[in-house]
Amino acid sequence: MAVTVETLEKLERKITLTLPVTAIQAEVDTRLKRLARTVKMDGFRPGKVPMAVVAQRYGYSVQYEVMNDKVGEAFAVAANEAKLRVAGQPRITEKEGAPEGELTFDAVFEVFPEVKIGDLSTAEVEKLAADVDEAAIDKTLEILRKQRRTFAQRAQDQAAQDGDRVTVDFEGKIDGEPFAGGKAEDFQFLIADGQMLKEFEDAVRGMKAGESKTFPLAFPADYHGKDVAGKQADFLVTVKKIEAANLPEVNDALAKTLGIADGTVDALRADIKANLEREVKFRLLARNKQAVMDALVSKAELDLPNASIQAEIGRLVEGARADLKQRGIKDADKAPIPDDVFRPQAERRVRLGLVVAELVRANELQAKPEQLKAHIEELAASYEKPAEVVRWYFGDQNRLAEVEGVVIENNVTEFVLSKAKVTEKSVSFDELMGQA
């Protein structure tokens, strides 16, 4: 087999493959003979179909398969001999004018780029730090109390106030006409819980059971219901029932209901703190990892293979369609999603993947077995039965591969932070939790 390699532009290459016709024909004959032993055709006993009949029926498809296989094998051998790292599938076309007894093909393809990573000591990274303070523990305790609140009906003469659960009938009209979603009966909501628009809550606050009121409500311009966004409505609301919330006291009994073995408030607060610290650690790691990756990409020079970008766009499009399907969108698998929607995201992912892979290779930042084990144990620590979660991770290669990817990213993050110009910034617990 004669092989020539030609550089077209940037990452695009061309290999010319030459195959002897005799080798292809020999393989076609072998496969047809093998097929003849099992093929079933009307008028013949199994295994007794004449070769000429088998060749007439299956010759074209077998020849097509053999050509594909032989050209694929020849391309793989040629790329390997030339030490080329091929990105995506080659585009193969047959050339005309080949010498008698030979077939010649052009294989056009892309290779993975050379990645040049600049001086990381000049990279600037802002690293966040945050602590779990007593206020964060108090706030979490308040959430736990609200999750376990009970409600008792207020007396007829008591007005609705913040924290109460009210049951109402309401009907809204715009320019005197009802609109979709503007009417409900026996509708429940908590006042000051943010479930309803402020004007609605303000109108119901102070009302008593059995009272009715008409009030104006201006829908925000960015309201999720596009038919009413930016419009003014008039609502008639009738309060049918008002229930006062009763939050459990923070005591040993609450600690026991929350599964604290010691059954004390101190142990409950310590458990909350441990869980919050674990969440803070993962959030800080995710945010700081993002900052590191941004700095790393800014220091790298490389061309991007279009084949890899198209493959990544394909994955993102499929993910979007799966999301639409899950939301109940009809014919989600046929939804027209232009490639350009995901191109910037795909390009960043491909760029980042190639840069990280090069940094890992050059600095031996692969995930070590003890790192995998430690990370999985940390993930499992917040569950009721950590040992079962650890077994769940180790019981599946795909799950392990996901963890390995995270550990490698953590290794890269630590490596870059050890080299870069790092500015540390403290943020409050609330700021960290509020960051996207």
NORTA-V262321 format. One record per residue. N is the residue number from 1. OMEGA is omega in whole degrees, -180 to 180 (NA if undefined). NEAR is the number of other C-alpha atoms within 10 Angstrom. D_LAST is the distance of its C-alpha to the last C-alpha in Angstrom with 1 decimal. Layout:
N:OMEGA:NEAR:D_LAST
N:OMEGA:NEAR:D_LAST
This chain:
1:178:10:56.4
2:-176:11:56.1
3:171:15:52.6
4:-180:12:51.5
5:-178:15:48.1
6:175:11:47.2
7:-180:12:44.2
8:174:12:43.3
9:-179:8:40.3
10:-175:12:37.3
11:-176:18:36.4
12:-180:17:38.8
13:175:18:42.0
14:174:18:45.1
15:175:22:47.3
16:-178:22:50.7
17:178:22:51.9
18:-178:21:55.6
19:176:18:56.7
20:179:14:60.4
21:-177:14:61.3
22:-179:11:63.4
23:179:13:60.4
24:-178:19:58.6
25:180:14:61.7
26:-180:11:62.5
27:177:16:59.1
28:180:22:59.5
29:-180:16:62.9
30:-178:11:61.6
31:178:16:58.9
32:178:19:61.4
33:179:16:63.8
34:180:12:61.2
35:-177:18:60.2
36:-178:20:63.9
37:-174:13:64.2
38:-173:13:61.8
39:178:15:61.7
40:178:15:63.2
41:-180:14:65.0
42:177:7:67.5
43:-180:8:71.1
44:174:11:70.4
45:179:11:70.1
46:179:13:66.8
47:-177:15:67.2
48:180:14:70.3
49:-180:19:68.7
50:-179:11:70.4
51:-178:15:68.3
52:180:12:69.1
53:178:12:67.7
54:-179:17:64.5
55:-180:19:64.1
56:-177:9:64.7
57:-170:12:62.1
58:-174:14:59.4
59:-176:16:60.3
60:-177:12:57.8
61:179:12:54.7
62:180:18:55.7
63:179:19:56.3
64:179:12:52.9
65:-178:12:51.3
66:179:19:53.4
67:179:19:52.6
68:-178:13:48.8
69:-176:13:49.2
70:179:16:51.6
71:178:20:49.6
72:178:15:46.4
73:-179:12:48.2
74:179:19:49.8
75:-179:21:46.5
76:180:14:44.9
77:-178:14:48.0
78:-180:20:48.0
79:179:17:44.3
80:180:12:44.8
81:-179:10:48.0
82:-180:13:46.3
83:180:9:43.4
84:174:14:40.9
85:-172:12:37.3
86:176:20:37.0
87:179:17:33.7
88:-178:17:34.0
89:178:12:37.3
90:171:18:40.3
91:-173:11:41.9
92:177:19:45.6
93:180:12:48.5
94:179:14:52.2
95:177:13:54.4
96:177:9:57.8
97:178:9:61.0
98:177:12:60.5
99:-180:10:63.8
100:179:8:65.7
101:-180:10:64.6
102:172:14:61.0
103:-178:19:57.7
104:-177:20:55.3
105:170:18:51.5
106:176:18:48.9
107:179:20:45.4
108:-174:19:42.7
109:176:21:39.4
110:174:26:36.6
111:175:20:36.1
112:-173:19:33.1
113:167:17:32.8
114:-178:14:33.7
115:178:18:30.5
116:179:13:31.1
117:-177:17:28.7
118:-177:14:29.5
119:-177:12:29.9
120:-180:19:26.7
121:178:13:28.2
122:179:13:27.4
123:-180:19:23.7
124:-177:19:21.4
125:173:22:18.3
126:-178:17:16.3
127:-179:18:15.9
128:174:18:14.0
129:180:17:15.9
130:179:18:15.6
131:174:15:18.2
132:-179:19:18.6
133:-177:13:21.0
134:-180:11:23.4
135:179:11:21.3
136:178:17:18.4
137:179:20:21.2
138:-179:14:22.8
139:179:11:19.8
140:176:16:19.4
141:179:16:23.2
142:177:15:23.0
143:179:12:20.6
144:177:16:23.1
145:-179:17:26.0
146:179:15:24.6
147:-177:11:24.2
148:-178:13:27.9
149:174:13:29.3
150:-177:13:32.5
151:177:13:34.0
152:-176:12:37.5
153:177:14:39.1
154:176:17:40.0
155:-175:13:43.5
156:-175:11:44.5
157:-179:10:44.8
158:-177:15:41.4
159:179:15:38.7
160:179:22:35.1
161:-179:21:32.6
162:180:15:29.0
163:180:16:28.1
164:171:23:30.9
165:-178:22:30.7
166:174:25:32.7
167:-174:18:34.3
168:163:22:35.1
169:176:16:36.7
170:174:18:35.5
171:180:18:36.4
172:177:23:34.9
173:175:18:36.9
174:-175:16:36.2
175:177:9:39.5
176:-178:9:41.3
177:176:9:40.0
178:178:15:37.9
179:-177:14:34.7
180:178:10:32.8
181:-176:10:30.6
182:-178:14:32.3
183:178:16:34.5
184:175:13:34.2
185:180:13:36.5
186:-179:14:35.8
187:-178:13:32.1
188:170:15:30.4
189:179:17:27.5
190:179:20:26.6
191:179:21:27.1
192:178:17:24.2
193:177:13:21.8
194:-179:10:20.0
195:-177:11:21.3
196:175:13:23.6
197:-173:13:23.7
198:-179:13:24.8
199:-180:14:28.3
200:179:17:28.9
201:-179:19:28.1
202:-179:16:30.1
203:-176:16:33.0
204:179:22:33.2
205:-180:17:32.8
206:177:12:36.4
207:178:20:38.1
208:180:22:40.4
209:-180:21:41.1
210:-179:13:43.3
211:175:13:42.4
212:-179:16:41.3
213:171:13:39.8
214:-178:14:39.0
215:177:15:36.2
216:177:16:34.5
217:179:19:30.8
218:178:15:29.0
219:179:18:26.3
220:180:14:23.4
221:-179:12:23.5
222:180:10:20.1
223:-175:12:21.2
224:176:10:20.4
225:-172:13:24.2
226:-178:11:25.3
227:-177:10:29.0
228:-178:20:28.7
229:178:14:25.8
230:-177:14:27.3
231:179:15:30.5
232:180:16:32.4
233:172:21:33.6
234:-178:18:36.1
235:169:21:35.4
236:-179:15:38.1
237:177:22:36.8
238:179:22:39.0
239:-177:21:37.9
240:-179:18:39.5
241:176:20:38.3
242:-180:27:36.4
243:179:21:35.3
244:180:21:34.3
245:175:18:31.7
246:-179:15:32.9
247:180:15:30.5
248:176:16:31.9
249:174:9:32.9
250:-180:15:31.1
251:-177:13:34.1
252:180:17:35.4
253:178:14:35.7
254:179:19:32.0
255:-179:20:31.4
256:179:15:33.8
257:179:11:32.3
258:173:12:28.9
259:179:11:30.7
260:-174:18:31.2
261:-179:11:34.4
262:179:12:35.7
263:178:17:35.2
264:180:17:34.6
265:179:17:32.0
266:179:13:31.7
267:178:15:31.0
268:180:24:28.4
269:179:18:26.5
270:179:14:26.9
271:178:16:25.5
272:-179:18:22.4
273:180:19:22.0
274:179:15:22.3
275:179:16:19.7
276:179:19:17.2
277:177:17:18.1
278:179:17:17.6
279:178:15:14.1
280:-180:19:13.4
281:-178:14:15.2
282:179:13:13.3
283:178:18:9.8
284:-179:18:11.7
285:-179:18:13.3
286:-178:15:10.4
287:-179:16:9.0
288:176:21:12.7
289:179:22:13.7
290:179:15:11.6
291:179:18:13.3
292:-179:26:16.6
293:177:19:16.5
294:180:16:16.1
295:-179:19:19.0
296:180:25:21.0
297:-179:19:20.9
298:-178:13:22.0
299:-175:16:25.0
300:175:17:26.1
301:178:15:28.8
302:170:15:29.4
303:-179:12:30.4
304:176:21:28.5
305:-180:22:30.6
306:-179:18:30.4
307:180:18:31.2
308:179:21:28.1
309:180:22:26.0
310:178:18:27.8
311:180:14:27.4
312:175:19:23.6
313:178:23:23.6
314:179:15:25.8
315:-180:14:23.4
316:178:18:20.4
317:179:20:22.9
318:178:15:24.1
319:179:12:20.7
320:179:17:20.1
321:179:20:23.6
322:178:15:23.1
323:178:13:20.1
324:-180:16:22.3
325:180:15:25.1
326:179:10:23.2
327:177:10:22.5
328:179:10:26.2
329:-178:13:26.6
330:179:10:30.2
331:-179:10:31.2
332:-178:17:27.6
333:179:15:29.2
334:-177:8:31.0
335:180:14:28.3
336:179:9:28.6
337:-178:13:25.5
338:179:10:26.4
339:-175:14:25.6
340:179:10:24.3
341:-175:12:21.2
342:-175:19:20.0
343:-180:16:22.0
344:179:12:19.6
345:-180:15:17.1
346:180:22:20.3
347:179:19:21.7
348:-179:15:18.8
349:-180:16:18.9
350:180:19:22.6
351:-178:22:22.7
352:180:17:20.3
353:-179:12:22.3
354:-180:20:25.5
355:179:23:24.6
356:180:22:23.3
357:180:17:26.4
358:179:17:28.7
359:179:19:27.2
360:-179:18:27.6
361:-175:11:31.1
362:-174:9:32.3
363:177:10:31.1
364:-179:11:31.6
365:180:20:28.0
366:180:18:28.5
367:178:18:27.4
368:-178:11:30.3
369:-178:9:31.4
370:176:9:31.0
371:177:16:27.3
372:-178:20:26.7
373:-179:17:28.6
374:-179:12:26.7
375:180:16:23.2
376:179:22:24.4
377:178:17:26.0
378:176:14:22.9
379:-175:17:20.9
380:-172:19:24.0
381:-177:16:24.4
382:-179:15:22.3
383:-178:11:24.5
384:180:10:27.8
385:-175:10:29.8
386:-177:16:28.2
387:179:12:31.3
388:179:12:31.0
389:178:18:27.4
390:179:18:28.6
391:179:13:31.4
392:179:14:29.1
393:-176:20:27.2
394:-178:16:30.4
395:-177:11:32.1
396:-177:10:30.4
397:179:10:30.2
398:178:11:27.2
399:178:12:25.1
400:-180:17:26.5
401:178:14:25.7
402:178:11:22.0
403:179:20:22.1
404:179:21:24.2
405:179:14:21.7
406:-179:15:19.0
407:178:21:21.7
408:178:20:22.8
409:177:23:19.3
410:178:18:19.5
411:179:19:23.0
412:180:24:22.0
413:-179:21:19.3
414:-179:16:22.0
415:-179:17:24.6
416:179:23:22.8
417:180:22:21.9
418:-177:12:25.6
419:-169:14:26.7
420:172:19:24.4
421:-173:15:24.4
422:173:17:21.7
423:-179:10:20.6
424:-180:11:19.4
425:178:10:17.2
426:176:12:17.0
427:179:13:14.2
428:178:15:14.7
429:-179:18:13.6
430:178:12:12.1
431:-178:10:10.1
432:-178:18:8.7
433:-179:13:8.1
434:-179:8:6.5
435:179:8:3.8
436:NA:6:0.0
